[in-house]
Amino acid sequence: MDSLVALVVLTVFALAAWFTGWGAVRLLRRAHLGWYAGVPLLVTAGSGYGMAWLLWPSYCAGPAIVLWWACALFGNISGWFCPARGLHA
C-alpha cells in the first residue's frame, strides 16, 4: 500500500512539473521569439529551485529538482512542438 501511495505522489509531482513547463509555453505563444524561447526555461529553472527549497531539509531535494527539471523541460518541448489549436501558420 505504501508503494502505491508513493507512486501516486510521484505521478502527481511529475504531472505538476510537466504542466508548469507546458503552461509557460502556452501563455507566451504569441510573444516575441526571445520571450517565447527564454521565459519558459526560466520558469522551469525557477520552479525547480522553488520545489527544492520547499523540500530542502530532506535528502530527496536533489532527486526531486532533477525530476522536476526533466518533466518541466519535456513540458516545454511538447508545448513548443505541438500545433496551436485554432491558430493557423
N, C-alpha and C positions, 0 to 999 in steps of 0.2 A: 504494500500500500504506500509506503514511503517513497519508493522509487517512482510510482505513478504520479504522486504529488510533485516530486522533483522534476519529472518530465513535463508536466503541465506548466509549472513555473518557468522552466527553461524555454518552452514554446512561446509562452506569453511574452517573455523578455525579448526573444528573438523577433517576434512579430512587432512588438512596440518599436524596436530599433529599425526594422525594415520600413514601417510606416512613417517613422521620423524622416528617414532619408528620401523616401518616395514623395512624401508630402512637401518637403522642402523644394524638390524639383518641380512639383506640380504648381506650387504657389508662384514660382518665378518663371513660369513657362513663357510669358510674353515679355520678359525683361530683356535688357541688353545682354549680349552674349557673355560679357565678362561677369556680370552679376549671375546670369543663369548657370555658368560653369563654376564660379568660385564660391558663392554663398552656400549652396548645399553641402559642399565639402567642409566649410567652416561650421555649419550646423552639425554635421556628422562628428567632427572633432570635438566641438564644444559640448555636445550632448553626451559623448562618450566620457569626457573628463568629468562631467557632472554626475554621471552614474558611478564612476569610480570614486568620486568624492563622497557620495552617499554610502557606498559600501566600504569605505577605506579601512576601518579597523579590522575588517575581515581579510583572510587570505584569498578570498575569491575575487577581490577587486581587480587584480591583474588579469586573470582569465575573462572576467566579465567585461572589461574595457575592450579586450581583443575581440570577443564575441560581438559586442555592441558595434564596434567599428566595422567588422566584416559584414554584419547584417545590414547596417545602415548604408554602407557602400554599395551592397547589392541592391538596396532600395533606390539609391541614386542612379545606378546604372540602368535599372529597369525603368525608372522614370524618364531618363534621357532617351532610351531606345523604344519605348512603347509609343505607338501613334496617339496623338491627341484626339479624343473623341469629339466629333462635331467641328473640328478645325481642318481646313484644307491647306496644303502647301501652296 
